[in-house]
Amino acid sequence: MNELNNGSSVKTDAMDSFADESLFKAFAEARSWEPGWMADLRKESWECYRTLPPSVSKDERWRFSPKARLSHSAFTPPSGKKDETASAIDSSVENLKEHGVTLGLFDEILLSNPSALESLSDLKGPNLGANNIHLLAQAFSEHGIVLHVPKGVTLEKPIMVRHLAPPEGRARFHRTIMILEEGASATLVETFNSPKNQGASLVCSATNIVAKTNSSANRILIQDLNRNSSFYQLDTKRAYRNARVRCCSLHLGSAQSRFENLAIAAEEGAEIDLLGLSVGKGTQLFDQRTRQLHLAPNGRSDLLYKNALMDQSKAIFSGIIKVEEPAQQTDAYQTNRNLLLSPEAEADSLPGLEILANEVKCSHGATIGEIDMEQLFYLLSRGISKASAKELLVNGFLDEVLQRLKNEVIADLLRKHLKENFSH
């Protein structure tokens, strides 16, 4: 495991219930039905978490971030008992068994087809700062989705999955595993919501996408938790020869979110598109860290993150494109744009390049700007209310991302969520 640390310092924070041995043992005992390799992975991950050294105050991976807001110490671990209401797959998906597709909730697959998850310990996290949370996801995960599409199979309809936040004061860890064999194609849409009238909770989505030769993987995440909760999105994507991966995240909810995204163009001709939209209200925080890693020639990656920020909301973007020496003829781009709709809104942007190859096309850019007052005045002069005018301008600002999805059904779904977000 790449997160293993040989240090001997054990966390002693009395508030950290995740390091409480009795709570971990109770969780493990409640899941005694799991295969031995899974129990070993959980224990190894938990022990590694307990021996992590204290965080460094000047860690560049947390630059500009009010890290204390993303603390998990106020929450308690899952109990390990079965929760029927946590996740649901849209029952209208086509009959997949006849095509040899494995699709199911994390626990269901672990029980009925554990061999489908035996590579779990090899699926690493993004390692962009929140290593402790990824270790907890490996130790305490009990929810999520497993999708394995065999060679040459194309799923025409998107697979829709809905996840609910845990009860107040609890943490819930999801693992999404999406593996596409050679020439396969699939789209996965996951939505995270909070039940009505629920208080603060912590949700983590730890995702691994593996796209093998000539496959096409599309994954959409919609985060619309209540504005008391904390959310971690820890994504790792790996694209092999001539594979195509396109991912988009829409963040509307939570009090604070940390999004770490590692995209690896592992073999020649791999292509990866990383898209992100966030709309901030009140004092919401969106902390975004990305890494586009090119290991082989003729790869392409393109990142476009847009944040629309109202009130006292804040966005932080820190991303790097790294091109290793063998990755000649790489095309890689990184763009972060921020629209401030209030004088108290705030955005920090740190794009970067690390190029070790000499025949590449790489660029990065960032903008932080305020709303165009002439456009706003024009809309107001046509009898449109100020709130509706701002909504129109924000939707126009974000629509570039939606167009890059190249799927009007999914784009319209995201537009619907954006409209609902403006109505409350």
Secondary structure, DSSP 8 states (H G I E B T S, - for coil): -TT----------TT-GGG-HHHHHHHHHHTTTS-HHHHHHHHHHHHHHHT-----TT-GGGTT--GGGG--TTSB-------TTSEEE-TTS---GGGT-EEEEHHHHHHH-GGGGTTGGG-----SS-HHHHHHHHHH--EEEEEEE-TT-B--S-EEEEEE--STTBEEEEEEEEEE-TT-EEEEEEEEE--TT----EEEEEEEEEE-TT-EEEEEEEEE--TT-EEEEEEEEEE-TT-EEEEEEEE--SSEEEEEEEEEE-STT-EEEEEEEEEE-TT-EEEEEEEEEE-STT-EEEEEEEEEE-TT-EEEEEEEEEE-TT-TTEEEEEEEEEEE-STT-EEEEEEEEEE--SSEEEEEEEEEEE--HHHHHHHHHTT--HHHHHHHHHHHHHHHHHHTT--HHHHHHHHHHHHHHHH-
